[in-house]
Every structure is written in C-alpha cells, then in structure tokens.
C-alpha cells in the first residue's frame, strides 16, 4: 500500500482467528478482515475481543486491512 493512498481507521476486535487474523467492526458498522504484519505479531498475541486496533486499508478493497497498532482498553 502506498502511504498516500492508505486509509487509517480504528476498529474493535469482534473475533480472533488463527495466524494473526482478526475480524474488526468499524465505526461505520462494516466488518473487515485484518491481518497482522510479522513485526507486530508478538504485540497482538495478547489481543482479545473488545480491544481496539488501528488498521490501514486501501481504497480499492475496503473489506481487508493491515493492523498498524493495538490499543488495549
């Protein structure tokens, strides 16, 4: 993703999946699938349902995103 094209948004974890994948609910009501880059895998290992995550999305596919950070409650 190019930096100028990326959309950053915060979502709430609704489901943890295997291998660093999460379902997130966005403020607009949509649910997306977010994957975790390898450098953040250790940080998000403790993520639970209800935690907030900041994700980067491309405007071309608004159903997927990449985790940028975990914001524990």
ABEGO torsion letter per residue (X at the ends): XBAAABBBBBBBBABBBBGGBBBBBBAAGBBBBBBBBAAAAAAAAABBBGBBBBBBBBAABAABBBBABBBBX
